[in-house]
Amino acid sequence: SIVEQLDYVFNPGSVAVIGASNRIGTWGFGVMSRLIGNPERKVYPVNSKNNEVMGIKAYRTITDIPYPVEFAVLSVPPEKTPEVMRECVANGVKAALVIAGGLAESGEEGAKLEKELVDIARKGGIRFIGPNSMGHINTHSSFSTLAWMEDVKPGPVAFLAQSGTYGQRVVRTGTHQGIGFSKFVSNGNEADIHLEDYI
């Protein structure tokens, strides 16, 4: 059921960050920074060039990780997303976040790429956020993929926004006003999980 699948989206026991990076200012660095704060969750950086990211052993591809991975963050260029999603399926990943823009919102070529991405994920049983997403958070399980947002105050409000920039502005403003959030999702293109699924 979608509820069970969303458990992997909002409270996975293990996460791979594909495109994890040691370079400050990159998506791969920002997402890793958010994830390594929770010692109960296993985090596996995937980087084709470095053996370590932030002092943690890195793997060349997700298929090289010898442990179960429940959630994958795809911080890779748009043209690489289908190939990486295939690798996620091969590894038995349950859910994912696709950060890359430049898919269906960019025209015909991007739309073809997005359709391929969805087909691979559907056949492999992976539900995913995005593409063209700035990430998501579940404050109750201390889980955040929001590269550019630090701590969000926990509370009763769940917020969904197609636009990541607008959504983060609302969450930041709410936090400054003392409003706490349970979850926030930057839905992006909603190629797979839609607004009504989250609700």
VOPARO-575674 format. One line per 5 residues: number of its first residue (from 1); for each residue x, y, z negated of C-alpha. Coordinates in nm, 2 decimals, m for minus. Example, Ala and Ser with C-alpha at 12.3 -4.5 7.8 and 13.67 -1.06 7.14 Angstrom:
<sites>
1	1.23,m0.45,m0.78  1.37,m0.11,m0.71
</sites>
This chain:
<sites>
1	0.00,0.00,0.00  0.10,0.36,0.05  0.11,0.41,m0.33  0.37,0.14,m0.37  0.57,0.27,m0.08
6	0.57,0.62,m0.23  0.72,0.48,m0.55  1.04,0.42,m0.35  1.01,0.78,m0.22  0.98,0.94,m0.56
11	1.15,0.70,m0.80  1.41,0.48,m0.63  1.66,0.28,m0.83  1.93,0.32,m0.57  2.00,0.59,m0.30
16	2.24,0.60,m0.01  2.34,0.94,0.12  2.44,0.90,0.49  2.65,1.19,0.58  2.77,1.25,0.22
21	3.05,1.50,0.21  3.32,1.66,m0.01  3.28,1.99,0.18  3.10,2.25,m0.03  2.81,2.42,0.16
26	2.72,2.11,0.37  2.39,1.92,0.33  2.58,1.60,0.24  2.76,1.78,m0.05  2.44,1.95,m0.17
31	2.23,1.63,m0.18  2.51,1.44,m0.35  2.54,1.72,m0.61  2.17,1.67,m0.70  2.18,1.29,m0.72
36	2.49,1.22,m0.92  2.34,1.38,m1.23  2.12,1.08,m1.32  2.34,0.79,m1.45  2.05,0.54,m1.43
41	2.02,0.57,m1.05  2.29,0.41,m0.83  2.42,0.65,m0.56  2.62,0.53,m0.26  2.78,0.79,m0.04
46	2.82,0.69,0.33  3.10,0.87,0.51  3.27,0.74,0.82  3.60,0.92,0.75  3.65,0.94,0.37
51	3.70,0.65,0.12  3.56,0.86,m0.16  3.30,1.14,m0.20  3.29,1.33,m0.52  3.51,1.06,m0.68
56	3.26,0.78,m0.59  3.36,0.50,m0.35  3.22,0.57,0.00  3.12,0.33,0.27  3.17,0.36,0.64
61	2.80,0.27,0.72  2.50,0.18,0.51  2.53,m0.18,0.64  2.87,m0.20,0.46  2.70,m0.14,0.12
66	2.68,m0.49,m0.05  2.40,m0.38,m0.29  2.03,m0.33,m0.25  1.94,0.03,m0.13  1.59,0.15,m0.19
71	1.61,0.50,m0.05  1.83,0.66,0.21  1.90,1.02,0.29  1.98,1.07,0.65  2.20,1.38,0.67
76	2.32,1.33,1.02  2.27,1.51,1.36  1.93,1.45,1.53  2.08,1.23,1.81  2.22,0.99,1.55
81	1.90,0.95,1.35  1.76,0.64,1.55  2.09,0.45,1.52  2.12,0.53,1.15  1.75,0.43,1.09
86	1.83,0.10,1.26  2.11,0.04,1.01  1.88,0.13,0.73  1.63,m0.14,0.85  1.92,m0.39,0.87
91	2.01,m0.30,0.51  1.65,m0.35,0.38  1.59,0.01,0.28  1.23,0.08,0.17  1.20,0.46,0.22
96	1.40,0.75,0.36  1.44,1.13,0.40  1.53,1.26,0.75  1.68,1.61,0.71  1.77,1.68,1.08
101	1.57,1.93,1.28  1.58,1.95,1.66  1.33,1.67,1.71  0.96,1.70,1.81  0.95,2.07,1.72
106	1.23,2.15,1.97  1.07,2.02,2.29  1.03,1.71,2.51  1.38,1.55,2.45  1.34,1.59,2.07
111	0.99,1.45,2.08  1.13,1.13,2.25  1.40,1.10,1.99  1.14,1.14,1.71  0.91,0.87,1.87
116	1.21,0.63,1.88  1.28,0.71,1.51  0.92,0.64,1.41  0.91,0.31,1.61  1.23,0.18,1.45
121	1.11,0.28,1.10  0.75,0.13,1.15  0.89,m0.20,1.28  1.14,m0.22,0.99  0.88,m0.13,0.72
126	1.05,0.21,0.62  0.83,0.51,0.52  1.01,0.84,0.56  0.98,1.21,0.48  1.05,1.45,0.77
131	1.23,1.49,1.00  1.31,1.86,0.98  1.28,1.84,0.60  1.47,2.03,0.33  1.41,1.75,0.08
136	1.19,1.67,m0.22  1.19,1.64,m0.59  1.02,1.44,m0.87  1.10,1.61,m1.20  0.96,1.32,m1.41
141	1.22,1.08,m1.28  1.50,1.34,m1.25  1.52,1.27,m0.87  1.60,1.55,m0.63  1.73,1.57,m0.27
146	1.70,1.95,m0.26  2.05,2.04,m0.15  2.00,2.42,m0.21  1.79,2.42,m0.53  1.92,2.37,m0.88
151	1.70,2.26,m1.17  1.33,2.28,m1.13  1.12,2.31,m1.45  0.91,2.00,m1.50  0.53,2.06,m1.53
156	0.19,1.97,m1.39  0.19,2.13,m1.04  0.27,1.92,m0.73  0.34,2.12,m0.42  0.36,2.02,m0.05
161	0.49,2.26,0.22  0.56,2.20,0.59  0.82,2.48,0.57  1.11,2.40,0.34  1.22,2.76,0.32
166	0.87,2.89,0.23  0.82,2.59,m0.01  1.14,2.65,m0.20  1.06,3.02,m0.23  0.72,2.93,m0.39
171	0.88,2.68,m0.63  1.15,2.93,m0.73  0.89,3.20,m0.78  0.68,2.97,m0.98  0.97,2.86,m1.20
176	1.06,3.23,m1.27  0.69,3.28,m1.38  0.72,2.98,m1.61  0.52,2.74,m1.40  0.65,2.38,m1.40
181	0.64,2.13,m1.11  0.59,1.76,m1.11  0.68,1.71,m0.75  0.77,1.92,m0.44  0.80,1.79,m0.09
186	0.92,1.97,0.22  0.71,1.77,0.47  0.88,1.89,0.79  0.74,1.74,1.11  0.54,1.46,0.92
191	0.64,1.21,1.18  0.56,0.93,0.94  0.42,1.03,0.59  0.15,1.29,0.63  0.00,1.55,0.39
196	m0.30,1.32,0.31  m0.07,1.03,0.22  0.12,1.24,m0.04  m0.21,1.37,m0.18
</sites>
